[in-house]
């Protein structure tokens, strides 16, 4: 859930880039393109950072809810 301060995840920059590119490709395959708006509704977990960076990578505007 991301609520416990003792829970944490670690990624190398290389692994982060791989995950961001992978998710950016998923977004593009779903038709998301530059200038589109994406709402992200997730708890505070590592994957939210990946989602935000993937949106930024393809030029989509993201909003965290």
VEXDREN-2710 file (C-alpha; in Angstrom, 1 decimal):
% VEXDREN-2710
k/r/px/py/pz
1/UNK/0.0/0.0/0.0
2/UNK/2.8/2.4/0.6
3/UNK/1.6/3.5/4.1
4/UNK/4.2/1.9/6.2
5/UNK/7.3/4.1/6.6
6/UNK/9.4/0.9/7.0
7/UNK/8.5/-0.3/3.5
8/UNK/10.7/0.9/0.7
9/UNK/11.9/-0.2/-2.7
10/UNK/15.2/0.3/-4.5
11/UNK/16.0/0.6/-8.2
12/UNK/19.2/1.4/-10.0
13/UNK/18.9/4.2/-12.6
14/UNK/19.2/1.6/-15.3
15/UNK/16.3/-0.5/-14.0
16/UNK/14.3/2.7/-13.5
17/UNK/14.8/3.6/-17.1
18/UNK/13.8/0.2/-18.3
19/UNK/10.6/0.2/-16.3
20/UNK/9.8/3.8/-17.4
21/UNK/10.3/2.9/-21.1
22/UNK/8.3/-0.3/-20.7
23/UNK/5.3/1.6/-19.2
24/UNK/5.7/4.4/-21.7
25/UNK/5.3/1.8/-24.4
26/UNK/2.2/0.5/-22.7
27/UNK/0.7/4.0/-22.6
28/UNK/1.5/4.5/-26.3
29/UNK/0.0/1.1/-27.2
30/UNK/-3.2/2.3/-25.5
31/UNK/-3.3/5.5/-27.6
32/UNK/-1.8/8.0/-25.2
33/UNK/0.3/10.6/-27.1
34/UNK/2.0/13.9/-26.6
35/UNK/-0.4/16.5/-25.1
36/UNK/-2.9/14.0/-23.8
37/UNK/-4.0/14.2/-20.1
38/UNK/-3.5/11.2/-17.8
39/UNK/-4.9/10.9/-14.3
40/UNK/-2.9/8.6/-12.0
41/UNK/-4.8/7.2/-9.0
42/UNK/-2.4/5.1/-7.0
43/UNK/-1.0/4.9/-3.4
44/UNK/2.4/6.3/-2.7
45/UNK/4.4/3.4/-4.1
46/UNK/7.4/3.1/-6.4
47/UNK/5.2/2.4/-9.4
48/UNK/3.6/5.9/-9.2
49/UNK/7.1/7.4/-9.9
50/UNK/7.4/5.1/-12.9
51/UNK/4.0/6.1/-14.2
52/UNK/4.8/9.8/-13.8
53/UNK/8.1/9.5/-15.6
54/UNK/6.5/7.4/-18.4
55/UNK/3.9/10.1/-19.0
56/UNK/6.6/12.8/-19.0
57/UNK/8.7/10.6/-21.4
58/UNK/5.9/10.6/-24.0
59/UNK/4.9/14.2/-23.4
60/UNK/1.6/13.4/-21.8
61/UNK/0.4/15.7/-19.0
62/UNK/-0.2/13.8/-15.8
63/UNK/-2.1/14.6/-12.6
64/UNK/-1.8/12.6/-9.4
65/UNK/-5.1/12.1/-7.6
END
